[in-house]
Amino acid sequence: MQPFSENAELMNILFTPGEANNFPVQLLINGVEVYEGLLKQAEPVTLSVDGDDINLGIDNNITLIAGEGAEYELSNILMRFYSLPSGMAAKYVVFDLPESALSDDTVNFEFELSGIVEPGDVIFEILNTGAKYTVPSEELVIGNNVLGVYTDDLEETGNNVKIYSTTGRLIINEFKVK
């Protein structure tokens, strides 16, 4: 598959495993590993790949390597190419505070980081109140991360939080308020 831009900096690959069993797989693009783990049947997968690993103007090869006895069938494969510098992509989360949290001084933002394409700080900007919280890149870990947020910086309903990085590209899979 070819990018439509000669300066693509990021590519998202979306696919759905049709058949899957409990054998680990590796997914490579042009020989560079972009995923290693288990795929779950009918559970869509989205991967982000740095533009340095994309062949611009020519075909890109996707290779799936599975162990002996593994059976996988992938469908709905879609590749999207972006010309976005670091910090241009963001996730937005809208949520209400649980009633039990209103009496606490702080709540925890829990987020699962599944990949670091380019290191950088993660910024949580609460658009309703203008409050900003930063998790420095050196404190981030692959897996679960926790950030304490003052309840005074949140509203009871309709909190709109922008999650982004101005210096890096990070893959955040899950976000919870506890």
C-alpha positions in Angstrom: 0.0 0.0 0.0 1.3 3.5 -0.9 1.0 6.7 1.1 -0.7 9.5 -0.8 1.7 12.0 0.6 5.5 12.1 0.0 5.9 13.5 3.6 3.7 11.1 5.6 4.9 11.1 9.2 2.4 8.7 10.8 0.4 5.7 9.5 -2.4 4.0 11.3 -3.2 0.4 10.5 -6.7 -0.9 11.4 -7.7 -4.5 11.0 -10.0 -7.1 12.5 -8.8 -10.7 13.3 -11.5 -13.0 11.9 -10.0 -16.3 13.1 -7.7 -16.2 16.1 -6.3 -18.5 18.7 -4.0 -18.2 21.7 -0.7 -18.1 19.8 1.5 -15.0 19.8 2.1 -13.2 16.5 4.4 -10.6 15.2 3.3 -7.9 12.7 6.1 -6.3 10.7 6.0 -3.4 8.2 8.9 -3.4 5.8 10.7 -5.7 8.2 10.2 -3.4 11.3 8.2 -5.0 14.1 5.2 -2.9 15.0 3.2 -5.4 17.1 3.9 -8.6 19.1 1.3 -10.3 21.2 -2.1 -12.1 20.9 -4.9 -11.1 18.6 -8.5 -11.6 19.8 -11.1 -12.8 17.4 -13.4 -10.0 16.1 -11.6 -7.4 18.2 -10.4 -4.5 16.0 -6.8 -3.5 16.3 -5.3 -0.1 15.6 -1.5 0.4 15.4 0.4 3.6 14.8 3.6 3.5 12.8 6.2 6.2 12.7 6.8 7.7 9.2 10.4 6.7 9.3 9.3 3.1 8.9 7.1 3.8 5.9 8.3 3.6 2.3 7.2 6.8 0.7 6.0 6.6 -2.9 6.4 2.8 -3.1 4.6 -0.2 -1.7 4.8 -1.1 1.9 5.0 -4.8 2.9 3.0 -6.1 5.9 4.1 -9.4 7.3 2.3 -11.5 9.9 4.4 -14.1 11.6 2.7 -16.7 13.7 4.1 -19.7 15.6 3.5 -23.3 14.6 -0.1 -24.3 15.1 -1.4 -20.7 15.0 -4.3 -19.8 12.7 -5.1 -16.2 12.0 -7.3 -14.6 9.4 -7.2 -10.8 9.1 -9.9 -8.8 7.4 -10.9 -5.1 7.0 -7.3 -4.0 6.7 -7.1 -0.2 6.3 -4.0 1.9 6.2 -4.3 5.7 6.9 -1.3 8.0 6.3 -1.0 11.3 8.1 1.3 14.3 7.7 1.0 15.3 11.3 3.9 16.6 13.3 4.2 15.7 17.0 1.5 17.2 19.1 -1.1 17.6 16.4 -3.1 14.5 17.2 -5.2 14.5 20.4 -7.8 12.3 22.2 -10.8 13.9 23.7 -12.7 12.3 26.6 -16.0 13.6 28.1 -17.2 12.2 31.4 -19.2 13.0 34.6 -17.6 12.7 38.0 -18.9 9.8 40.1 -20.9 11.1 43.0 -18.6 9.4 45.4 -15.6 11.4 44.0 -17.2 14.8 44.7 -16.3 14.7 48.4 -12.6 13.8 47.7 -9.9 16.3 47.1 -8.5 14.4 44.2 -9.4 11.8 41.6 -7.1 9.6 39.6 -6.9 9.6 35.8 -5.7 6.1 34.9 -4.5 5.5 31.4 -2.9 2.6 29.7 0.1 3.4 27.5 0.7 0.6 24.9 3.4 2.2 22.9 5.8 5.1 22.5 6.5 6.0 18.9 8.4 9.1 19.9 9.0 10.0 23.5 7.2 13.0 25.0 5.2 14.4 27.9 1.5 13.6 28.1 -0.7 16.7 28.8 -4.3 16.5 30.2 -6.1 19.8 29.5 -9.5 20.1 31.2 -11.2 22.3 28.6 -14.1 23.3 30.9 -11.9 24.8 33.6 -8.6 25.5 31.8 -6.6 23.4 34.2 -3.6 21.5 32.7 -1.7 18.6 34.1 1.5 17.2 32.6 3.0 13.7 33.0 6.7 14.0 32.1 8.0 11.5 29.6 10.5 10.1 32.1 7.6 9.1 34.4 5.7 7.3 31.7 5.7 3.5 31.6 4.3 1.0 29.1 1.2 -0.2 30.8 -0.9 1.5 33.5 -0.1 5.1 34.5 -1.9 7.2 37.2 -2.3 11.0 37.5 -3.8 12.7 40.5 -6.2 15.5 39.6 -7.8 18.0 42.0 -11.6 17.8 42.0 -11.7 21.6 42.1 -10.3 21.5 38.6 -13.2 19.3 37.4 -17.0 19.8 37.1 -19.7 17.5 38.3 -20.9 16.8 34.7 -19.6 17.1 31.2 -15.9 17.3 31.8 -14.1 17.6 28.5 -10.5 16.5 28.7 -8.0 16.9 25.8 -5.1 14.4 26.0 -2.1 15.1 23.9 1.6 15.5 23.6 3.5 18.5 22.2 6.8 16.6 21.9 6.0 13.0 21.3 3.7 10.3 19.7 2.2 7.9 22.3 -0.4 5.2 22.0 -3.0 5.4 24.8 -5.5 2.6 24.7 -7.6 3.1 27.8 -8.6 6.0 30.1 -10.5 5.7 33.4 -11.4 8.1 36.1 -11.3 6.7 39.7 
